[in-house]
Amino acid sequence: MSKVQDFKKEAARIASDQNHRRTIQFNMSKYDLAVANGRKRYKNLELAKEQASIIKNQVINQLPDLLMEFETKVLNNGAEVYWAENQEQLIDQLSELLKAEQVKMLVKSKSMVTEEIELNHHVNNLCIESVETDLGEFIVQTAGEKPYHIVTPAMHKSKQDIAELFNKEFGTDKNLSAEELTAFVRKLLRKKFIKADVGITGANFLCAKEGAVAVTENEGNALLTASYPKTHIVIAGIEKLIPSIENLPLFWPLLASHGTGQQLTVYSNLFFGPKKSTEVDGPEQMVIFLLDNKRSEIYSDKTLQSSLKCIRCGACLNACPVYKNIGGYTYSTTYSGPIGSVLSPHFKDFGDYNHLSFASSLCGSCEEVCPVKIPLTKLLLYNRQKAIVVQSGFDRFLNKSLYTSLSNRSLMNAFNSFFKNLATSLFGNNLVGKDKDLPSFSRKTFNQQWKKHIKR
Ligand code: SF4
């Protein structure tokens, strides 16, 4: 079955799954409430978003220079920098490093880019245990699943689902409360932090002027991941740059308020390199991997490059009516929701994944909530245009015919309602899915009705 057929089948199945709907609606409603309160804390949210957008535009314009500046500062700080053109190169470089250090176990804090390169899978192939330390990530790892959402990986699970999972995997009581489940994981992870040879984190922001890595989190696990083991490895996409730590007072609250509704996340960490000879705590070695993985190709497209402004707050996913119906797993990609539908076809094979750009009602809610003002609907439409070019066979014919007729009023008026309804009933479900009710054309054309209306 092709990716698009898989997608349609899974979307139809999950959209009618009442349990899934109940859990997502419950978790999203809590998010909506928190975010509404988070936004109220801003005197002028639009101004903050405008400023963030401008800074991120500047970053895009100066990306090569800022990357070089960041590297120079990181090296001065005593850390190492590896550049990886793609996933394979990064995994090769990382494997060499882990083998040289004779690593047996590593701890990880939440990082979508490590999901993008399927780090755990590759590390396990080296017989190295990789332990997720973010609670949500720990839950999905224990369940043998992938993150469901870029900010809240276990959003699709209820408290009872998690209690039953832990009962099965660890023998804990099925009736544990959320607090007791959390305490259980906390105790288990402490031992892992102490034992781990390496800690791997992502980066929310890379600060060019200071060569610093900014990581925000709510559980303290990223701080422990970075500071307990003797080696701290950072893996980040090249788009994560901001000019300086001076921009963090703008970006940190925007990320927190749009991601979880908080004023600030509980821990806001800045890592400036390995520990100095005068310092007691911290890793002896710090290595930063800068991953391209098709970001340069996106960068070279003047329209698409604004998608690299994304700070992965997840707000557009939560606002999206399609995401709320089909859930995170249906996309079959690391990045889901509106930004995922823009980026994933380019990160993966565009021919196989361009259907994701059609998984949007184009209602504009995603664009409205985006804290860095990414024109998501425009980018989705841009992908759709590109998709028509690479589509083949019947789908291409259908889409082209639809585009040609819907954009030409005279052509629409040339056929009567019988013919139009016949064509819709024969081919319409190929475009919108077989479970959708299609509207029928009225006997009078739009122009005929309009004339009658004007005459009245
Ligand atoms: S596109 Fe905007 S709203 Fe969506 S995750 Fe990125 S920054 Fe957040």
Boltz pocket constraint, residues with backbone or C-beta under 6 A from the ligand:
constraints:
  - pocket:
      binder: B
      contacts: [[A, 309], [A, 310], [A, 311], [A, 312], [A, 313], [A, 314], [A, 315], [A, 316], [A, 317], [A, 339], [A, 366], [A, 369], [A, 370], [A, 371], [A, 372], [A, 373], [A, 374]]
      max_distance: 6.0
